[in-house]
Amino acid sequence: MIAAFGEPDIRHAIGMVITTPERDGKPETTQSYPTMIYTKLSETADVHVTVYPTDKVGITFQGKAVKKDAG
């Protein structure tokens, strides 16, 4: 991601937390994954990138507030 988009504007070491409930006698587990946020790639949305341990990434978009003209 950094090669494609550059350094992120915000880094969260614990960005995405996933809890898997107890099942088939295996205990509940909680895993956290780092998240990078790019705020300057778009005027209308922030890009959130979650990095998973298997060379996989998840990309989501979060809309920014609409700015009203002062006129």
PDB file of N, H, CA, C and O in Angstrom:
ATOM      1  N   MET A   1       0.824  -1.185   0.000  1.00  0.00           N
ATOM      2  CA  MET A   1       0.000   0.000   0.000  1.00  0.00           C
ATOM      3  C   MET A   1       0.866   1.246   0.000  1.00  0.00           C
ATOM      4  O   MET A   1       0.571   2.218  -0.695  1.00  0.00           O
ATOM      5  N   ILE A   2       1.922   1.214   0.771  1.00  0.00           N
ATOM      6  H   ILE A   2       2.161   0.424   1.336  1.00  0.00           H
ATOM      7  CA  ILE A   2       2.782   2.390   0.847  1.00  0.00           C
ATOM      8  C   ILE A   2       3.439   2.653  -0.504  1.00  0.00           C
ATOM      9  O   ILE A   2       3.616   3.808  -0.889  1.00  0.00           O
ATOM     10  N   ALA A   3       3.801   1.595  -1.227  1.00  0.00           N
ATOM     11  H   ALA A   3       3.657   0.656  -0.915  1.00  0.00           H
ATOM     12  CA  ALA A   3       4.385   1.780  -2.558  1.00  0.00           C
ATOM     13  C   ALA A   3       3.383   2.437  -3.508  1.00  0.00           C
ATOM     14  O   ALA A   3       3.775   3.219  -4.374  1.00  0.00           O
ATOM     15  N   ALA A   4       2.100   2.129  -3.353  1.00  0.00           N
ATOM     16  H   ALA A   4       1.781   1.495  -2.649  1.00  0.00           H
ATOM     17  CA  ALA A   4       1.075   2.672  -4.243  1.00  0.00           C
ATOM     18  C   ALA A   4       0.612   4.068  -3.821  1.00  0.00           C
ATOM     19  O   ALA A   4       0.478   4.954  -4.665  1.00  0.00           O
ATOM     20  N   PHE A   5       0.365   4.272  -2.515  1.00  0.00           N
ATOM     21  H   PHE A   5       0.474   3.553  -1.829  1.00  0.00           H
ATOM     22  CA  PHE A   5      -0.241   5.511  -2.036  1.00  0.00           C
ATOM     23  C   PHE A   5       0.699   6.400  -1.241  1.00  0.00           C
ATOM     24  O   PHE A   5       0.354   7.548  -0.958  1.00  0.00           O
ATOM     25  N   GLY A   6       1.879   5.908  -0.869  1.00  0.00           N
ATOM     26  H   GLY A   6       2.160   4.976  -1.098  1.00  0.00           H
ATOM     27  CA  GLY A   6       2.783   6.666  -0.010  1.00  0.00           C
ATOM     28  C   GLY A   6       2.480   6.408   1.458  1.00  0.00           C
ATOM     29  O   GLY A   6       1.672   5.547   1.803  1.00  0.00           O
ATOM     30  N   GLU A   7       3.144   7.171   2.306  1.00  0.00           N
ATOM     31  H   GLU A   7       3.800   7.871   2.025  1.00  0.00           H
ATOM     32  CA  GLU A   7       2.942   7.023   3.747  1.00  0.00           C
ATOM     33  C   GLU A   7       1.522   7.457   4.115  1.00  0.00           C
ATOM     34  O   GLU A   7       1.028   8.455   3.591  1.00  0.00           O
ATOM     35  N   PRO A   8       0.867   6.720   5.007  1.00  0.00           N
ATOM     36  CA  PRO A   8      -0.492   7.106   5.415  1.00  0.00           C
ATOM     37  C   PRO A   8      -0.461   8.358   6.283  1.00  0.00           C
ATOM     38  O   PRO A   8       0.558   8.677   6.896  1.00  0.00           O
ATOM     39  N   ASP A   9      -1.586   9.060   6.328  1.00  0.00           N
ATOM     40  H   ASP A   9      -2.413   8.800   5.830  1.00  0.00           H
ATOM     41  CA  ASP A   9      -1.703  10.244   7.181  1.00  0.00           C
ATOM     42  C   ASP A   9      -1.884   9.858   8.638  1.00  0.00           C
ATOM     43  O   ASP A   9      -1.464  10.587   9.537  1.00  0.00           O
ATOM     44  N   ILE A  10      -2.517   8.698   8.873  1.00  0.00           N
ATOM     45  H   ILE A  10      -2.858   8.105   8.143  1.00  0.00           H
ATOM     46  CA  ILE A  10      -2.751   8.202  10.232  1.00  0.00           C
ATOM     47  C   ILE A  10      -2.465   6.706  10.248  1.00  0.00           C
ATOM     48  O   ILE A  10      -2.842   5.983   9.325  1.00  0.00           O
ATOM     49  N   ARG A  11      -1.793   6.245  11.308  1.00  0.00           N
ATOM     50  H   ARG A  11      -1.487   6.831  12.057  1.00  0.00           H
ATOM     51  CA  ARG A  11      -1.557   4.805  11.508  1.00  0.00           C
ATOM     52  C   ARG A  11      -2.123   4.404  12.858  1.00  0.00           C
ATOM     53  O   ARG A  11      -1.876   5.064  13.867  1.00  0.00           O
ATOM     54  N   HIS A  12      -2.883   3.319  12.871  1.00  0.00           N
ATOM     55  H   HIS A  12      -3.084   2.782  12.051  1.00  0.00           H
ATOM     56  CA  HIS A  12      -3.398   2.746  14.115  1.00  0.00           C
ATOM     57  C   HIS A  12      -2.834   1.334  14.228  1.00  0.00           C
ATOM     58  O   HIS A  12      -3.135   0.478  13.396  1.00  0.00           O
ATOM     59  N   ALA A  13      -2.025   1.089  15.244  1.00  0.00           N
ATOM     60  H   ALA A  13      -1.781   1.785  15.920  1.00  0.00           H
ATOM     61  CA  ALA A  13      -1.465  -0.252  15.444  1.00  0.00           C
ATOM     62  C   ALA A  13      -2.582  -1.259  15.705  1.00  0.00           C
ATOM     63  O   ALA A  13      -2.501  -2.413  15.284  1.00  0.00           O
ATOM     64  N   ILE A  14      -3.614  -0.815  16.397  1.00  0.00           N
ATOM     65  H   ILE A  14      -3.680   0.122  16.739  1.00  0.00           H
ATOM     66  CA  ILE A  14      -4.792  -1.660  16.647  1.00  0.00           C
ATOM     67  C   ILE A  14      -5.972  -0.943  16.011  1.00  0.00           C
ATOM     68  O   ILE A  14      -6.659  -0.159  16.666  1.00  0.00           O
ATOM     69  N   GLY A  15      -6.201  -1.212  14.741  1.00  0.00           N
ATOM     70  H   GLY A  15      -5.642  -1.849  14.209  1.00  0.00           H
ATOM     71  CA  GLY A  15      -7.251  -0.511  14.020  1.00  0.00           C
ATOM     72  C   GLY A  15      -8.523  -1.320  13.890  1.00  0.00           C
ATOM     73  O   GLY A  15      -9.614  -0.813  14.154  1.00  0.00           O
ATOM     74  N   MET A  16      -8.397  -2.567  13.488  1.00  0.00           N
ATOM     75  H   MET A  16      -7.511  -2.979  13.274  1.00  0.00           H
ATOM     76  CA  MET A  16      -9.552  -3.458  13.304  1.00  0.00           C
ATOM     77  C   MET A  16      -9.438  -4.567  14.327  1.00  0.00           C
ATOM     78  O   MET A  16      -8.402  -5.224  14.425  1.00  0.00           O
ATOM     79  N   VAL A  17     -10.506  -4.782  15.099  1.00  0.00           N
ATOM     80  H   VAL A  17     -11.349  -4.249  15.020  1.00  0.00           H
ATOM     81  CA  VAL A  17     -10.522  -5.842  16.102  1.00  0.00           C
ATOM     82  C   VAL A  17     -11.658  -6.801  15.752  1.00  0.00           C
ATOM     83  O   VAL A  17     -12.806  -6.392  15.578  1.00  0.00           O
ATOM     84  N   ILE A  18     -11.313  -8.079  15.653  1.00  0.00           N
ATOM     85  H   ILE A  18     -10.381  -8.411  15.795  1.00  0.00           H
ATOM     86  CA  ILE A  18     -12.304  -9.103  15.315  1.00  0.00           C
ATOM     87  C   ILE A  18     -12.328 -10.144  16.427  1.00  0.00           C
ATOM     88  O   ILE A  18     -11.294 -10.710  16.782  1.00  0.00           O
ATOM     89  N   THR A  19     -13.527 -10.395  16.979  1.00  0.00           N
ATOM     90  H   THR A  19     -14.367  -9.935  16.691  1.00  0.00           H
ATOM     91  CA  THR A  19     -13.704 -11.404  18.015  1.00  0.00           C
ATOM     92  C   THR A  19     -14.473 -12.574  17.421  1.00  0.00           C
ATOM     93  O   THR A  19     -15.555 -12.403  16.859  1.00  0.00           O
ATOM     94  N   THR A  20     -13.897 -13.767  17.554  1.00  0.00           N
ATOM     95  H   THR A  20     -13.018 -13.906  18.010  1.00  0.00           H
ATOM     96  CA  THR A  20     -14.545 -14.993  17.100  1.00  0.00           C
ATOM     97  C   THR A  20     -15.095 -15.698  18.332  1.00  0.00           C
ATOM     98  O   THR A  20     -14.334 -16.008  19.248  1.00  0.00           O
ATOM     99  N   PRO A  21     -16.406 -15.960  18.375  1.00  0.00           N
ATOM    100  CA  PRO A  21     -16.992 -16.579  19.569  1.00  0.00           C
ATOM    101  C   PRO A  21     -16.535 -18.023  19.765  1.00  0.00           C
ATOM    102  O   PRO A  21     -16.021 -18.663  18.848  1.00  0.00           O
ATOM    103  N   GLU A  22     -16.737 -18.512  20.975  1.00  0.00           N
ATOM    104  H   GLU A  22     -17.155 -17.992  21.720  1.00  0.00           H
ATOM    105  CA  GLU A  22     -16.432 -19.910  21.303  1.00  0.00           C
ATOM    106  C   GLU A  22     -17.206 -20.820  20.349  1.00  0.00           C
ATOM    107  O   GLU A  22     -18.365 -20.564  20.024  1.00  0.00           O
ATOM    108  N   ARG A  23     -16.535 -21.889  19.908  1.00  0.00           N
ATOM    109  H   ARG A  23     -15.594 -22.097  20.172  1.00  0.00           H
ATOM    110  CA  ARG A  23     -17.195 -22.815  18.980  1.00  0.00           C
ATOM    111  C   ARG A  23     -16.499 -24.161  19.019  1.00  0.00           C
ATOM    112  O   ARG A  23     -15.270 -24.235  19.010  1.00  0.00           O
ATOM    113  N   ASP A  24     -17.271 -25.205  19.062  1.00  0.00           N
ATOM    114  H   ASP A  24     -18.269 -25.145  19.070  1.00  0.00           H
ATOM    115  CA  ASP A  24     -16.758 -26.579  19.057  1.00  0.00           C
ATOM    116  C   ASP A  24     -15.686 -26.806  20.122  1.00  0.00           C
ATOM    117  O   ASP A  24     -14.697 -27.496  19.877  1.00  0.00           O
ATOM    118  N   GLY A  25     -15.887 -26.222  21.301  1.00  0.00           N
ATOM    119  H   GLY A  25     -16.691 -25.661  21.500  1.00  0.00           H
ATOM    120  CA  GLY A  25     -14.946 -26.411  22.402  1.00  0.00           C
ATOM    121  C   GLY A  25     -13.705 -25.529  22.326  1.00  0.00           C
ATOM    122  O   GLY A  25     -12.866 -25.573  23.225  1.00  0.00           O
ATOM    123  N   LYS A  26     -13.575 -24.733  21.274  1.00  0.00           N
ATOM    124  H   LYS A  26     -14.256 -24.697  20.544  1.00  0.00           H
ATOM    125  CA  LYS A  26     -12.446 -23.811  21.170  1.00  0.00           C
ATOM    126  C   LYS A  26     -12.840 -22.491  21.813  1.00  0.00           C
ATOM    127  O   LYS A  26     -13.963 -22.024  21.623  1.00  0.00           O
ATOM    128  N   PRO A  27     -11.934 -21.881  22.571  1.00  0.00           N
ATOM    129  CA  PRO A  27     -12.284 -20.649  23.282  1.00  0.00           C
ATOM    130  C   PRO A  27     -12.457 -19.464  22.327  1.00  0.00           C
ATOM    131  O   PRO A  27     -11.985 -19.474  21.190  1.00  0.00           O
ATOM    132  N   GLU A  28     -13.146 -18.456  22.830  1.00  0.00           N
ATOM    133  H   GLU A  28     -13.530 -18.447  23.754  1.00  0.00           H
ATOM    134  CA  GLU A  28     -13.292 -17.205  22.097  1.00  0.00           C
ATOM    135  C   GLU A  28     -11.911 -16.609  21.847  1.00  0.00           C
ATOM    136  O   GLU A  28     -11.040 -16.680  22.715  1.00  0.00           O
ATOM    137  N   THR A  29     -11.704 -16.024  20.673  1.00  0.00           N
ATOM    138  H   THR A  29     -12.411 -15.967  19.968  1.00  0.00           H
ATOM    139  CA  THR A  29     -10.429 -15.369  20.372  1.00  0.00           C
ATOM    140  C   THR A  29     -10.690 -13.958  19.867  1.00  0.00           C
ATOM    141  O   THR A  29     -11.721 -13.681  19.253  1.00  0.00           O
ATOM    142  N   THR A  30      -9.749 -13.083  20.134  1.00  0.00           N
ATOM    143  H   THR A  30      -8.911 -13.308  20.632  1.00  0.00           H
ATOM    144  CA  THR A  30      -9.818 -11.712  19.648  1.00  0.00           C
ATOM    145  C   THR A  30      -8.493 -11.392  18.971  1.00  0.00           C
ATOM    146  O   THR A  30      -7.426 -11.602  19.548  1.00  0.00           O
ATOM    147  N   GLN A  31      -8.566 -10.886  17.750  1.00  0.00           N
ATOM    148  H   GLN A  31      -9.432 -10.716  17.281  1.00  0.00           H
ATOM    149  CA  GLN A  31      -7.372 -10.520  17.003  1.00  0.00           C
ATOM    150  C   GLN A  31      -7.485  -9.063  16.590  1.00  0.00           C
ATOM    151  O   GLN A  31      -8.575  -8.573  16.298  1.00  0.00           O
ATOM    152  N   SER A  32      -6.354  -8.377  16.569  1.00  0.00           N
ATOM    153  H   SER A  32      -5.468  -8.776  16.807  1.00  0.00           H
ATOM    154  CA  SER A  32      -6.337  -6.993  16.102  1.00  0.00           C
ATOM    155  C   SER A  32      -5.399  -6.873  14.909  1.00  0.00           C
ATOM    156  O   SER A  32      -4.403  -7.590  14.806  1.00  0.00           O
ATOM    157  N   TYR A  33      -5.732  -5.966  14.026  1.00  0.00           N
ATOM    158  H   TYR A  33      -6.541  -5.384  14.110  1.00  0.00           H
ATOM    159  CA  TYR A  33      -4.960  -5.766  12.806  1.00  0.00           C
ATOM    160  C   TYR A  33      -4.683  -4.273  12.638  1.00  0.00           C
ATOM    161  O   TYR A  33      -5.544  -3.450  12.947  1.00  0.00           O
ATOM    162  N   PRO A  34      -3.492  -3.913  12.152  1.00  0.00           N
ATOM    163  CA  PRO A  34      -3.184  -2.502  11.968  1.00  0.00           C
ATOM    164  C   PRO A  34      -4.001  -1.885  10.838  1.00  0.00           C
ATOM    165  O   PRO A  34      -4.366  -2.557   9.874  1.00  0.00           O
ATOM    166  N   THR A  35      -4.278  -0.586  10.981  1.00  0.00           N
ATOM    167  H   THR A  35      -3.981  -0.040  11.764  1.00  0.00           H
ATOM    168  CA  THR A  35      -5.022   0.152   9.970  1.00  0.00           C
ATOM    169  C   THR A  35      -4.271   1.427   9.620  1.00  0.00           C
ATOM    170  O   THR A  35      -3.748   2.119  10.493  1.00  0.00           O
ATOM    171  N   MET A  36      -4.228   1.722   8.328  1.00  0.00           N
ATOM    172  H   MET A  36      -4.653   1.159   7.619  1.00  0.00           H
ATOM    173  CA  MET A  36      -3.643   2.967   7.842  1.00  0.00           C
ATOM    174  C   MET A  36      -4.771   3.783   7.219  1.00  0.00           C
ATOM    175  O   MET A  36      -5.635   3.239   6.531  1.00  0.00           O
ATOM    176  N   ILE A  37      -4.756   5.095   7.464  1.00  0.00           N
ATOM    177  H   ILE A  37      -4.054   5.537   8.023  1.00  0.00           H
ATOM    178  CA  ILE A  37      -5.801   5.961   6.938  1.00  0.00           C
ATOM    179  C   ILE A  37      -5.158   7.044   6.075  1.00  0.00           C
ATOM    180  O   ILE A  37      -4.226   7.731   6.492  1.00  0.00           O
ATOM    181  N   TYR A  38      -5.684   7.170   4.869  1.00  0.00           N
ATOM    182  H   TYR A  38      -6.442   6.612   4.531  1.00  0.00           H
ATOM    183  CA  TYR A  38      -5.243   8.199   3.931  1.00  0.00           C
ATOM    184  C   TYR A  38      -6.352   9.241   3.826  1.00  0.00           C
ATOM    185  O   TYR A  38      -7.453   8.934   3.368  1.00  0.00           O
ATOM    186  N   THR A  39      -6.066  10.471   4.249  1.00  0.00           N
ATOM    187  H   THR A  39      -5.172  10.720   4.622  1.00  0.00           H
ATOM    188  CA  THR A  39      -7.077  11.523   4.258  1.00  0.00           C
ATOM    189  C   THR A  39      -6.938  12.485   3.083  1.00  0.00           C
ATOM    190  O   THR A  39      -7.840  13.281   2.822  1.00  0.00           O
ATOM    191  N   LYS A  40      -5.810  12.416   2.371  1.00  0.00           N
ATOM    192  H   LYS A  40      -5.077  11.769   2.583  1.00  0.00           H
ATOM    193  CA  LYS A  40      -5.533  13.401   1.326  1.00  0.00           C
ATOM    194  C   LYS A  40      -5.667  12.846  -0.093  1.00  0.00           C
ATOM    195  O   LYS A  40      -5.372  13.555  -1.055  1.00  0.00           O
ATOM    196  N   LEU A  41      -6.103  11.602  -0.242  1.00  0.00           N
ATOM    197  H   LEU A  41      -6.343  11.026   0.539  1.00  0.00           H
ATOM    198  CA  LEU A  41      -6.229  11.018  -1.579  1.00  0.00           C
ATOM    199  C   LEU A  41      -7.487  11.494  -2.298  1.00  0.00           C
ATOM    200  O   LEU A  41      -7.543  11.485  -3.527  1.00  0.00           O
ATOM    201  N   SER A  42      -8.494  11.909  -1.533  1.00  0.00           N
ATOM    202  H   SER A  42      -8.448  11.916  -0.534  1.00  0.00           H
ATOM    203  CA  SER A  42      -9.782  12.295  -2.113  1.00  0.00           C
ATOM    204  C   SER A  42     -10.373  13.452  -1.320  1.00  0.00           C
ATOM    205  O   SER A  42     -10.170  13.555  -0.111  1.00  0.00           O
ATOM    206  N   GLU A  43     -11.102  14.317  -2.006  1.00  0.00           N
ATOM    207  H   GLU A  43     -11.267  14.233  -2.989  1.00  0.00           H
ATOM    208  CA  GLU A  43     -11.793  15.419  -1.329  1.00  0.00           C
ATOM    209  C   GLU A  43     -13.086  14.949  -0.677  1.00  0.00           C
ATOM    210  O   GLU A  43     -13.621  15.634   0.195  1.00  0.00           O
ATOM    211  N   THR A  44     -13.596  13.791  -1.087  1.00  0.00           N
ATOM    212  H   THR A  44     -13.161  13.234  -1.795  1.00  0.00           H
ATOM    213  CA  THR A  44     -14.900  13.342  -0.599  1.00  0.00           C
ATOM    214  C   THR A  44     -14.862  12.146   0.339  1.00  0.00           C
ATOM    215  O   THR A  44     -15.857  11.859   1.005  1.00  0.00           O
ATOM    216  N   ALA A  45     -13.718  11.429   0.409  1.00  0.00           N
ATOM    217  H   ALA A  45     -12.910  11.662  -0.131  1.00  0.00           H
ATOM    218  CA  ALA A  45     -13.659  10.231   1.266  1.00  0.00           C
ATOM    219  C   ALA A  45     -12.249   9.994   1.780  1.00  0.00           C
ATOM    220  O   ALA A  45     -11.265  10.323   1.118  1.00  0.00           O
ATOM    221  N   ASP A  46     -12.169   9.414   2.980  1.00  0.00           N
ATOM    222  H   ASP A  46     -12.969   9.146   3.518  1.00  0.00           H
ATOM    223  CA  ASP A  46     -10.906   8.911   3.524  1.00  0.00           C
ATOM    224  C   ASP A  46     -10.800   7.443   3.141  1.00  0.00           C
ATOM    225  O   ASP A  46     -11.805   6.735   3.084  1.00  0.00           O
ATOM    226  N   VAL A  47      -9.587   6.990   2.880  1.00  0.00           N
ATOM    227  H   VAL A  47      -8.770   7.565   2.926  1.00  0.00           H
ATOM    228  CA  VAL A  47      -9.345   5.601   2.512  1.00  0.00           C
ATOM    229  C   VAL A  47      -8.746   4.888   3.721  1.00  0.00           C
ATOM    230  O   VAL A  47      -7.694   5.289   4.218  1.00  0.00           O
ATOM    231  N   HIS A  48      -9.414   3.827   4.200  1.00  0.00           N
ATOM    232  H   HIS A  48     -10.269   3.502   3.796  1.00  0.00           H
ATOM    233  CA  HIS A  48      -8.947   3.050   5.342  1.00  0.00           C
ATOM    234  C   HIS A  48      -8.423   1.716   4.819  1.00  0.00           C
ATOM    235  O   HIS A  48      -9.132   1.002   4.109  1.00  0.00           O
ATOM    236  N   VAL A  49      -7.184   1.381   5.170  1.00  0.00           N
ATOM    237  H   VAL A  49      -6.609   1.961   5.747  1.00  0.00           H
ATOM    238  CA  VAL A  49      -6.561   0.139   4.716  1.00  0.00           C
ATOM    239  C   VAL A  49      -6.219  -0.704   5.936  1.00  0.00           C
ATOM    240  O   VAL A  49      -5.447  -0.274   6.792  1.00  0.00           O
ATOM    241  N   THR A  50      -6.788  -1.898   6.019  1.00  0.00           N
ATOM    242  H   THR A  50      -7.415  -2.248   5.323  1.00  0.00           H
ATOM    243  CA  THR A  50      -6.499  -2.830   7.106  1.00  0.00           C
ATOM    244  C   THR A  50      -5.564  -3.900   6.571  1.00  0.00           C
ATOM    245  O   THR A  50      -5.815  -4.486   5.518  1.00  0.00           O
ATOM    246  N   VAL A  51      -4.475  -4.155   7.306  1.00  0.00           N
ATOM    247  H   VAL A  51      -4.270  -3.680   8.162  1.00  0.00           H
ATOM    248  CA  VAL A  51      -3.459  -5.109   6.877  1.00  0.00           C
ATOM    249  C   VAL A  51      -3.630  -6.407   7.659  1.00  0.00           C
ATOM    250  O   VAL A  51      -3.524  -6.422   8.886  1.00  0.00           O
ATOM    251  N   TYR A  52      -3.896  -7.494   6.942  1.00  0.00           N
ATOM    252  H   TYR A  52      -3.983  -7.482   5.945  1.00  0.00           H
ATOM    253  CA  TYR A  52      -4.072  -8.805   7.553  1.00  0.00           C
ATOM    254  C   TYR A  52      -2.782  -9.605   7.430  1.00  0.00           C
ATOM    255  O   TYR A  52      -1.959  -9.297   6.568  1.00  0.00           O
ATOM    256  N   PRO A  53      -2.577 -10.627   8.269  1.00  0.00           N
ATOM    257  CA  PRO A  53      -1.290 -11.324   8.322  1.00  0.00           C
ATOM    258  C   PRO A  53      -0.971 -12.203   7.115  1.00  0.00           C
ATOM    259  O   PRO A  53       0.165 -12.665   6.999  1.00  0.00           O
ATOM    260  N   THR A  54      -1.899 -12.450   6.232  1.00  0.00           N
ATOM    261  H   THR A  54      -2.821 -12.075   6.326  1.00  0.00           H
ATOM    262  CA  THR A  54      -1.648 -13.364   5.113  1.00  0.00           C
ATOM    263  C   THR A  54      -1.431 -12.603   3.807  1.00  0.00           C
ATOM    264  O   THR A  54      -1.908 -13.023   2.752  1.00  0.00           O
ATOM    265  N   ASP A  55      -0.710 -11.484   3.879  1.00  0.00           N
ATOM    266  H   ASP A  55      -0.322 -11.143   4.735  1.00  0.00           H
ATOM    267  CA  ASP A  55      -0.467 -10.650   2.693  1.00  0.00           C
ATOM    268  C   ASP A  55      -1.764 -10.215   2.025  1.00  0.00           C
ATOM    269  O   ASP A  55      -1.848 -10.120   0.801  1.00  0.00           O
ATOM    270  N   LYS A  56      -2.771  -9.953   2.848  1.00  0.00           N
ATOM    271  H   LYS A  56      -2.703 -10.030   3.843  1.00  0.00           H
ATOM    272  CA  LYS A  56      -4.074  -9.541   2.360  1.00  0.00           C
ATOM    273  C   LYS A  56      -4.402  -8.188   2.981  1.00  0.00           C
ATOM    274  O   LYS A  56      -4.044  -7.931   4.131  1.00  0.00           O
ATOM    275  N   VAL A  57      -5.070  -7.331   2.238  1.00  0.00           N
ATOM    276  H   VAL A  57      -5.361  -7.540   1.304  1.00  0.00           H
ATOM    277  CA  VAL A  57      -5.499  -6.044   2.776  1.00  0.00           C
ATOM    278  C   VAL A  57      -6.984  -5.857   2.528  1.00  0.00           C
ATOM    279  O   VAL A  57      -7.538  -6.401   1.573  1.00  0.00           O
ATOM    280  N   GLY A  58      -7.613  -5.099   3.378  1.00  0.00           N
ATOM    281  H   GLY A  58      -7.163  -4.658   4.154  1.00  0.00           H
ATOM    282  CA  GLY A  58      -9.001  -4.711   3.201  1.00  0.00           C
ATOM    283  C   GLY A  58      -9.040  -3.206   3.035  1.00  0.00           C
ATOM    284  O   GLY A  58      -8.382  -2.483   3.784  1.00  0.00           O
ATOM    285  N   ILE A  59      -9.803  -2.722   2.063  1.00  0.00           N
ATOM    286  H   ILE A  59     -10.337  -3.310   1.455  1.00  0.00           H
ATOM    287  CA  ILE A  59      -9.884  -1.287   1.804  1.00  0.00           C
ATOM    288  C   ILE A  59     -11.340  -0.855   1.939  1.00  0.00           C
ATOM    289  O   ILE A  59     -12.237  -1.433   1.325  1.00  0.00           O
ATOM    290  N   THR A  60     -11.557   0.187   2.766  1.00  0.00           N
ATOM    291  H   THR A  60     -10.829   0.657   3.265  1.00  0.00           H
ATOM    292  CA  THR A  60     -12.887   0.760   2.911  1.00  0.00           C
ATOM    293  C   THR A  60     -12.782   2.268   2.743  1.00  0.00           C
ATOM    294  O   THR A  60     -11.706   2.852   2.869  1.00  0.00           O
ATOM    295  N   PHE A  61     -13.917   2.882   2.458  1.00  0.00           N
ATOM    296  H   PHE A  61     -14.791   2.408   2.356  1.00  0.00           H
ATOM    297  CA  PHE A  61     -13.968   4.323   2.259  1.00  0.00           C
ATOM    298  C   PHE A  61     -14.950   4.918   3.254  1.00  0.00           C
ATOM    299  O   PHE A  61     -16.027   4.370   3.492  1.00  0.00           O
ATOM    300  N   GLN A  62     -14.563   6.045   3.830  1.00  0.00           N
ATOM    301  H   GLN A  62     -13.688   6.490   3.637  1.00  0.00           H
ATOM    302  CA  GLN A  62     -15.436   6.746   4.768  1.00  0.00           C
ATOM    303  C   GLN A  62     -15.626   8.160   4.245  1.00  0.00           C
ATOM    304  O   GLN A  62     -14.662   8.905   4.071  1.00  0.00           O
ATOM    305  N   GLY A  63     -16.884   8.521   3.996  1.00  0.00           N
ATOM    306  H   GLY A  63     -17.667   7.915   4.137  1.00  0.00           H
ATOM    307  CA  GLY A  63     -17.181   9.846   3.454  1.00  0.00           C
ATOM    308  C   GLY A  63     -16.785  10.955   4.407  1.00  0.00           C
ATOM    309  O   GLY A  63     -16.830  10.801   5.627  1.00  0.00           O
ATOM    310  N   LYS A  64     -16.390  12.095   3.812  1.00  0.00           N
ATOM    311  H   LYS A  64     -16.353  12.220   2.821  1.00  0.00           H
ATOM    312  CA  LYS A  64     -16.047  13.274   4.588  1.00  0.00           C
ATOM    313  C   LYS A  64     -17.282  14.176   4.683  1.00  0.00           C
ATOM    314  O   LYS A  64     -18.209  14.070   3.880  1.00  0.00           O
ATOM    315  N   ALA A  65     -17.274  15.051   5.668  1.00  0.00           N
ATOM    316  H   ALA A  65     -16.521  15.137   6.321  1.00  0.00           H
ATOM    317  CA  ALA A  65     -18.383  15.993   5.829  1.00  0.00           C
ATOM    318  C   ALA A  65     -18.458  16.909   4.605  1.00  0.00           C
ATOM    319  O   ALA A  65     -17.435  17.301   4.043  1.00  0.00           O
ATOM    320  N   VAL A  66     -19.674  17.237   4.211  1.00  0.00           N
ATOM    321  H   VAL A  66     -20.504  16.918   4.668  1.00  0.00           H
ATOM    322  CA  VAL A  66     -19.882  18.135   3.079  1.00  0.00           C
ATOM    323  C   VAL A  66     -19.665  19.559   3.544  1.00  0.00           C
ATOM    324  O   VAL A  66     -20.236  19.992   4.544  1.00  0.00           O
ATOM    325  N   LYS A  67     -18.832  20.285   2.806  1.00  0.00           N
ATOM    326  H   LYS A  67     -18.369  19.933   1.994  1.00  0.00           H
ATOM    327  CA  LYS A  67     -18.579  21.693   3.144  1.00  0.00           C
ATOM    328  C   LYS A  67     -19.576  22.554   2.394  1.00  0.00           C
ATOM    329  O   LYS A  67     -19.760  22.406   1.186  1.00  0.00           O
ATOM    330  N   LYS A  68     -20.225  23.467   3.131  1.00  0.00           N
ATOM    331  H   LYS A  68     -20.075  23.587   4.112  1.00  0.00           H
ATOM    332  CA  LYS A  68     -21.176  24.392   2.511  1.00  0.00           C
ATOM    333  C   LYS A  68     -20.420  25.655   2.114  1.00  0.00           C
ATOM    334  O   LYS A  68     -19.520  26.107   2.822  1.00  0.00           O
ATOM    335  N   ASP A  69     -20.801  26.211   0.974  1.00  0.00           N
ATOM    336  H   ASP A  69     -21.532  25.844   0.399  1.00  0.00           H
ATOM    337  CA  ASP A  69     -20.206  27.473   0.521  1.00  0.00           C
ATOM    338  C   ASP A  69     -20.689  28.600   1.423  1.00  0.00           C
ATOM    339  O   ASP A  69     -21.827  28.591   1.892  1.00  0.00           O
ATOM    340  N   ALA A  70     -19.820  29.562   1.657  1.00  0.00           N
ATOM    341  H   ALA A  70     -18.895  29.570   1.277  1.00  0.00           H
ATOM    342  CA  ALA A  70     -20.161  30.686   2.539  1.00  0.00           C
ATOM    343  C   ALA A  70     -20.942  31.766   1.779  1.00  0.00           C
ATOM    344  O   ALA A  70     -21.104  32.872   2.295  1.00  0.00           O
ATOM    345  N   GLY A  71     -21.417  31.481   0.599  1.00  0.00           N
ATOM    346  H   GLY A  71     -21.286  30.582   0.180  1.00  0.00           H
ATOM    347  CA  GLY A  71     -22.078  32.503  -0.212  1.00  0.00           C
ATOM    348  C   GLY A  71     -23.491  32.358  -0.219  1.00  0.00           C
ATOM    349  O   GLY A  71     -24.190  33.145  -0.858  1.00  0.00           O
TER     350      GLY A  71
END
